[in-house]
Amino acid sequence: LNAPLRVVAGGAAVAPVVHVSGVDGAPAAGVEIDAVKLADDGSEDVIVRLHEALGNRTRVSVATSGRIAEAWRCDLLEEPWSGEEVGDGVVTLTLRPFQIVTLRLRRTPTADGRIR
């Protein structure tokens, strides 16, 4: 809110930085991404805030454009609370009805040739 809006024009399509889906690969009904940003501490970690909007218990997978090495649930000040299990570069978690979750994701610095 303290920084003026900056509009940048581009000619190429940009792939999404974060992708949330059901564990079976289908879209996660009722799960919405609220914010995606870099961590305020300059660590290059990605902060993702998401919530379940339909009142269902939903299992989702969170993936980024780079493979995820480590993940934590954190508070709104981006301080880690608890670690999340990362398997094959993807974080899988269960959201309770109307739950809001903030994740801190650390991506691998090098690619290993895998798609995700």
N, CA, C and O of each residue as an XYZ file, in Angstrom:
464
protein
N       0.803     -1.194      0.000
C       0.000      0.000      0.000
C       0.847      1.260      0.000
O       0.384      2.320     -0.420
N       2.068      1.155      0.461
C       2.929      2.332      0.526
C       3.702      2.584     -0.757
O       4.315      3.641     -0.907
N       3.685      1.638     -1.679
C       4.415      1.788     -2.937
C       3.421      2.067     -4.065
O       2.353      1.456     -4.102
N       3.748      2.968     -4.974
C       2.835      3.246     -6.086
C       2.751      2.041     -7.027
O       3.684      1.244     -7.124
N       1.627      1.929     -7.707
C       1.418      0.854     -8.666
C       2.405      0.997     -9.810
O       2.584      2.088    -10.351
N       3.047     -0.107    -10.178
C       4.015     -0.101    -11.267
C       3.525     -1.070    -12.328
O       3.392     -2.263    -12.057
N       3.259     -0.588    -13.510
C       2.760     -1.405    -14.604
C       3.921     -1.713    -15.542
O       4.645     -0.814    -15.970
N       4.088     -2.994    -15.853
C       5.150     -3.424    -16.740
C       4.523     -4.175    -17.908
O       3.811     -5.159    -17.710
N       4.782     -3.721    -19.096
C       4.236     -4.368    -20.288
C       5.169     -5.478    -20.746
O       6.391     -5.345    -20.674
N       4.594     -6.552    -21.208
C       5.388     -7.671    -21.702
C       4.708     -8.307    -22.889
O       3.492     -8.199    -23.052
N       5.491     -8.969    -23.718
C       4.926     -9.562    -24.912
C       4.748    -11.060    -24.838
O       4.030    -11.638    -25.654
N       5.386    -11.701    -23.876
C       5.320    -13.165    -23.807
C       4.435    -13.596    -22.644
O       4.323    -12.902    -21.633
N       3.817    -14.749    -22.810
C       3.011    -15.313    -21.730
C       3.930    -15.779    -20.603
O       5.050    -16.229    -20.847
N       3.450    -15.667    -19.384
C       4.239    -16.042    -18.215
C       3.587    -17.246    -17.544
O       2.382    -17.243    -17.290
N       4.373    -18.261    -17.261
C       3.853    -19.435    -16.569
C       3.590    -19.078    -15.114
O       4.308    -18.255    -14.546
N       2.566    -19.687    -14.493
C       2.302    -19.377    -13.090
C       3.458    -19.802    -12.193
O       4.099    -20.825    -12.435
N       3.717    -19.010    -11.156
C       4.792    -19.312    -10.219
C       4.379    -20.435     -9.283
O       5.193    -21.295     -8.948
N       3.111    -20.434     -8.856
C       2.590    -21.431     -7.926
C       1.359    -22.079     -8.533
O       0.509    -21.406     -9.115
N       1.274    -23.401     -8.390
C       0.125    -24.155     -8.892
C      -0.435    -24.987     -7.756
O       0.300    -25.732     -7.107
N      -1.741    -24.867     -7.508
C      -2.416    -25.659     -6.482
C      -3.414    -26.559     -7.178
O      -4.222    -26.095     -7.983
N      -3.360    -27.859     -6.868
C      -4.290    -28.811     -7.462
C      -4.665    -29.847     -6.425
O      -4.049    -29.940     -5.364
N      -5.689    -30.628     -6.747
C      -6.019    -31.770     -5.915
C      -4.909    -32.789     -6.026
O      -4.105    -32.727     -6.957
N      -4.848    -33.729     -5.096
C      -3.757    -34.702     -5.125
C      -3.825    -35.596     -6.351
O      -2.819    -36.197     -6.728
N      -4.994    -35.699     -6.985
C      -5.123    -36.507     -8.199
C      -4.797    -35.717     -9.461
O      -4.915    -36.247    -10.566
N      -4.389    -34.455     -9.313
C      -4.028    -33.629    -10.451
C      -5.166    -32.766    -10.966
O      -4.936    -31.841    -11.745
N      -6.393    -33.055    -10.539
C      -7.547    -32.252    -10.947
C      -7.539    -30.931    -10.186
O      -6.885    -30.826     -9.148
N      -8.243    -29.935    -10.676
C      -8.314    -28.670     -9.935
C      -8.879    -28.888     -8.530
O      -9.780    -29.704     -8.332
N      -8.349    -28.161     -7.574
C      -8.797    -28.261     -6.182
C     -10.002    -27.351     -6.006
O      -9.847    -26.137     -5.876
N     -11.197    -27.920     -6.001
C     -12.424    -27.134     -5.899
C     -12.477    -26.419     -4.557
O     -12.328    -27.038     -3.503
N     -12.687    -25.127     -4.609
C     -12.854    -24.351     -3.398
C     -11.582    -23.853     -2.761
O     -11.645    -23.139     -1.760
N     -10.425    -24.199     -3.298
C      -9.159    -23.718     -2.739
C      -8.675    -22.561     -3.607
O      -8.513    -22.699     -4.819
N      -8.449    -21.424     -2.966
C      -8.050    -20.222     -3.688
C      -6.722    -19.697     -3.159
O      -6.471    -19.703     -1.955
N      -5.879    -19.245     -4.080
C      -4.611    -18.623     -3.710
C      -4.885    -17.143     -3.475
O      -5.409    -16.451     -4.348
N      -4.528    -16.667     -2.294
C      -4.755    -15.262     -1.947
C      -3.561    -14.382     -2.273
O      -3.732    -13.244     -2.709
N      -2.355    -14.896     -2.069
C      -1.162    -14.078     -2.300
C       0.034    -14.978     -2.596
O       0.156    -16.075     -2.051
N       0.904    -14.496     -3.462
C       2.193    -15.131     -3.736
C       3.211    -14.004     -3.769
O       3.061    -13.044     -4.525
N       4.253    -14.123     -2.944
C       5.266    -13.068     -2.893
C       6.570    -13.637     -2.386
O       6.604    -14.742     -1.845
N       7.637    -12.894     -2.556
C       8.914    -13.276     -1.970
C       8.914    -12.907     -0.497
O       8.264    -11.943     -0.093
N       9.633    -13.663      0.296
C       9.724    -13.402      1.734
C      10.347    -12.030      1.980
O      11.219    -11.584      1.234
N       9.884    -11.375      3.035
C      10.373    -10.026      3.355
C      11.816    -10.005      3.825
O      12.451     -8.952      3.787
N      12.360    -11.149      4.274
C      13.716    -11.164      4.821
C      14.801    -11.270      3.754
O      15.982    -11.354      4.092
N      14.429    -11.270      2.469
C      15.415    -11.314      1.388
C      15.992    -12.685      1.116
O      17.000    -12.793      0.418
N      15.380    -13.750      1.651
C      15.919    -15.101      1.516
C      15.570    -15.763      0.186
O      16.047    -16.865     -0.087
N      14.753    -15.121     -0.646
C      14.273    -15.682     -1.908
C      13.278    -16.824     -1.700
O      12.899    -17.489     -2.664
N      12.842    -17.066     -0.442
C      11.764    -18.021     -0.201
C      10.473    -17.428     -0.758
O      10.317    -16.209     -0.821
N       9.549    -18.302     -1.163
C       8.264    -17.865     -1.694
C       7.210    -18.036     -0.602
O       7.118    -19.095      0.017
N       6.416    -16.992     -0.369
C       5.321    -17.039      0.588
C       4.029    -17.212     -0.199
O       3.752    -16.450     -1.125
N       3.234    -18.222      0.175
C       1.965    -18.498     -0.489
C       0.873    -18.519      0.571
O       0.953    -19.273      1.540
N      -0.143    -17.692      0.384
C      -1.308    -17.718      1.267
C      -2.478    -18.259      0.472
O      -2.766    -17.788     -0.629
N      -3.155    -19.258      1.039
C      -4.304    -19.858      0.376
C      -5.373    -20.184      1.402
O      -5.101    -20.242      2.601
N      -6.594    -20.397      0.919
C      -7.675    -20.754      1.836
C      -8.674    -21.672      1.151
O      -8.761    -21.726     -0.076
N      -9.421    -22.385      1.970
C     -10.508    -23.252      1.500
C     -11.789    -22.447      1.642
O     -12.088    -21.969      2.736
N     -12.554    -22.283      0.566
C     -13.673    -21.352      0.553
C     -15.061    -21.999      0.566
O     -16.054    -21.289      0.729
N     -15.162    -23.312      0.401
C     -16.481    -23.938      0.279
C     -16.936    -24.692      1.514
O     -18.046    -25.224      1.531
N     -16.108    -24.753      2.547
C     -16.500    -25.471      3.753
C     -16.254    -26.961      3.686
O     -16.913    -27.727      4.391
N     -15.332    -27.385      2.866
C     -14.988    -28.806      2.727
C     -13.585    -29.073      3.254
O     -12.746    -28.174      3.305
N     -13.346    -30.304      3.640
C     -11.990    -30.744      3.971
C     -11.364    -31.150      2.637
O     -11.887    -32.025      1.947
N     -10.259    -30.525      2.277
C      -9.682    -30.708      0.944
C      -8.199    -30.999      1.033
O      -7.464    -30.298      1.728
N      -7.752    -32.042      0.322
C      -6.330    -32.380      0.235
C      -5.801    -31.791     -1.057
O      -6.337    -32.052     -2.134
N      -4.729    -30.981     -0.947
C      -4.186    -30.287     -2.113
C      -2.680    -30.486     -2.225
O      -1.995    -30.790     -1.249
N      -2.193    -30.307     -3.433
C      -0.759    -30.306     -3.706
C      -0.371    -28.910     -4.163
O      -1.065    -28.293     -4.971
N       0.748    -28.417     -3.635
C       1.254    -27.089     -3.995
C       2.597    -27.294     -4.680
O       3.503    -27.916     -4.125
N       2.715    -26.765     -5.891
C       3.962    -26.867     -6.653
C       4.354    -25.477     -7.125
O       3.501    -24.600     -7.260
N       5.630    -25.274     -7.375
C       6.116    -24.001     -7.897
C       6.812    -24.235     -9.232
O       7.003    -25.372     -9.662
N       7.184    -23.136     -9.874
C       7.877    -23.245    -11.155
C       9.226    -23.941    -10.993
O       9.719    -24.554    -11.940
N       9.828    -23.856     -9.808
C      11.037    -24.617     -9.481
C      10.676    -25.668     -8.444
O       9.639    -25.556     -7.790
N      11.499    -26.670     -8.285
C      11.208    -27.724     -7.307
C      11.330    -27.184     -5.886
O      12.227    -26.395     -5.588
N      10.429    -27.612     -5.021
C      10.440    -27.195     -3.624
C      11.384    -28.102     -2.852
O      11.287    -29.325     -2.945
N      12.299    -27.508     -2.087
C      13.231    -28.273     -1.268
C      12.725    -28.397      0.164
O      12.822    -29.466      0.767
N      12.177    -27.297      0.719
C      11.685    -27.277      2.088
C      10.424    -26.427      2.149
O      10.248    -25.504      1.354
N       9.540    -26.747      3.107
C       8.299    -25.986      3.269
C       7.918    -25.932      4.742
O       8.126    -26.885      5.493
N       7.354    -24.791      5.136
C       6.878    -24.601      6.511
C       5.544    -23.889      6.481
O       5.298    -23.055      5.609
N       4.672    -24.218      7.440
C       3.524    -23.362      7.721
C       4.064    -22.231      8.564
O       4.914    -22.448      9.428
N       3.582    -21.031      8.324
C       4.103    -19.894      9.078
C       2.986    -18.924      9.426
O       1.862    -19.055      8.941
N       3.304    -17.955     10.267
C       2.332    -16.936     10.653
C       2.367    -15.794      9.636
O       3.110    -15.854      8.657
N       1.570    -14.765      9.868
C       1.509    -13.653      8.922
C       2.775    -12.815      8.894
O       2.974    -12.025      7.971
N       3.637    -12.978      9.900
C       4.934    -12.302      9.894
C       6.010    -13.149      9.228
O       7.191    -12.801      9.252
N       5.593    -14.265      8.635
C       6.463    -15.180      7.885
C       7.445    -15.933      8.766
O       8.478    -16.394      8.279
N       7.145    -16.067     10.051
C       7.960    -16.855     10.977
C       7.482    -18.304     10.917
O       6.293    -18.553     11.116
N       8.358    -19.261     10.652
C       7.942    -20.668     10.545
C       7.380    -21.214     11.859
O       7.914    -20.961     12.939
N       6.287    -21.969     11.734
C       5.688    -22.668     12.876
C       6.073    -24.131     12.848
O       6.667    -24.652     13.792
N       5.726    -24.788     11.750
C       5.961    -26.225     11.658
C       6.340    -26.590     10.233
O       5.889    -25.966      9.273
N       7.168    -27.601     10.115
C       7.604    -28.058      8.806
C       6.536    -28.878      8.114
O       5.731    -29.542      8.768
N       6.529    -28.834      6.804
C       5.638    -29.643      5.989
C       6.478    -30.628      5.193
O       7.594    -30.313      4.780
N       5.946    -31.805      4.983
C       6.664    -32.826      4.232
C       6.655    -32.477      2.742
O       5.619    -32.128      2.176
N       7.825    -32.578      2.127
C       7.979    -32.313      0.699
C       8.341    -33.624      0.028
O       9.306    -34.282      0.415
N       7.574    -34.001     -0.970
C       7.840    -35.227     -1.716
C       7.900    -34.933     -3.194
O       6.945    -34.401     -3.760
N       8.988    -35.264     -3.818
C       9.186    -35.065     -5.256
C       9.015    -33.602     -5.661
O       8.511    -33.303     -6.743
N       9.440    -32.696     -4.781
C       9.397    -31.281     -5.089
C       8.027    -30.642     -4.945
O       7.819    -29.515     -5.395
N       7.074    -31.357     -4.314
C       5.703    -30.876     -4.162
C       5.294    -31.009     -2.702
O       5.665    -31.980     -2.042
N       4.529    -30.038     -2.186
C       3.998    -30.084     -0.821
C       2.534    -30.520     -0.899
O       1.753    -29.961     -1.669
N       2.171    -31.518     -0.098
C       0.786    -31.978     -0.036
C       0.265    -31.745      1.371
O       0.905    -32.144      2.344
N      -0.894    -31.101      1.488
C      -1.466    -30.831      2.797
C      -2.993    -30.885      2.728
O      -3.581    -30.804      1.650
N      -3.617    -31.023      3.886
C      -5.075    -31.055      3.988
C      -5.552    -29.760      4.627
O      -5.075    -29.362      5.689
N      -6.499    -29.112      3.966
C      -7.087    -27.885      4.475
C      -8.432    -28.213      5.113
O      -9.257    -28.908      4.520
N      -8.645    -27.706      6.322
C      -9.937    -27.848      6.985
C     -10.916    -26.844      6.377
O     -10.497    -25.932      5.665
N     -12.220    -26.999      6.649
C     -13.187    -26.042      6.111
C     -12.849    -24.607      6.499
O     -12.642    -24.308      7.676
N     -12.794    -23.728      5.518
C     -12.548    -22.300      5.663
C     -11.182    -21.963      6.270
O     -10.981    -20.842      6.738
N     -10.252    -22.904      6.271
C      -8.930    -22.668      6.852
C      -8.088    -21.780      5.938
O      -8.107    -21.926      4.716
N      -7.353    -20.863      6.551
C      -6.387    -20.018      5.852
C      -4.996    -20.520      6.223
O      -4.701    -20.702      7.404
N      -4.137    -20.746      5.229
C      -2.793    -21.273      5.459
C      -1.780    -20.370      4.774
O      -1.973    -19.949      3.633
N      -0.699    -20.079      5.488
C       0.433    -19.366      4.901
C       1.609    -20.330      4.871
O       2.019    -20.853      5.907
N       2.148    -20.563      3.678
C       3.279    -21.469      3.493
C       4.520    -20.674      3.116
O       4.452    -19.699      2.367
N       5.642    -21.104      3.644
C       6.950    -20.561      3.255
C       7.658    -21.682      2.500
O       7.914    -22.746      3.064
N       7.974    -21.451      1.233
C       8.553    -22.477      0.373
C       9.975    -22.079     -0.020
O      10.215    -20.966     -0.487
N      10.899    -22.994      0.172
C      12.278    -22.784     -0.267
C      12.499    -23.686     -1.478
O      12.369    -24.907     -1.392
N      12.831    -23.073     -2.591
C      13.037    -23.836     -3.821
C      14.491    -24.268     -3.956
O      15.388    -23.651     -3.382
N      14.716    -25.337     -4.721
C      16.070    -25.814     -4.932
C      16.808    -24.832     -5.846
O      16.221    -24.296     -6.785
N      18.084    -24.598     -5.573
C      18.835    -23.650     -6.394
C      19.204    -24.209     -7.765
O      19.525    -23.446     -8.676
N      19.164    -25.528     -7.920
C      19.544    -26.110     -9.204
C      18.444    -27.023     -9.701
O      17.716    -27.628     -8.913
N      18.330    -27.115    -11.001
C      17.350    -28.008    -11.615
C      17.954    -29.405    -11.730
O      19.153    -29.557    -11.968
N      17.109    -30.426    -11.557
C      17.606    -31.797    -11.688
C      17.016    -32.497    -12.909
O      17.121    -33.718    -13.029
N      16.396    -31.737    -13.820
C      15.888    -32.314    -15.055
C      14.448    -32.774    -14.977
O      13.888    -33.179    -15.996
N      13.822    -32.729    -13.809
C      12.431    -33.147    -13.696
C      11.515    -31.995    -14.096
O      11.910    -30.830    -14.069
N      10.309    -32.336    -14.460
C       9.335    -31.328    -14.897
C       8.894    -30.467    -13.719
O       8.859    -29.243    -13.841
N       8.555    -31.080    -12.573
C       8.035    -30.328    -11.426
C       9.125    -30.016    -10.464
O       8.879    -29.388     -9.434
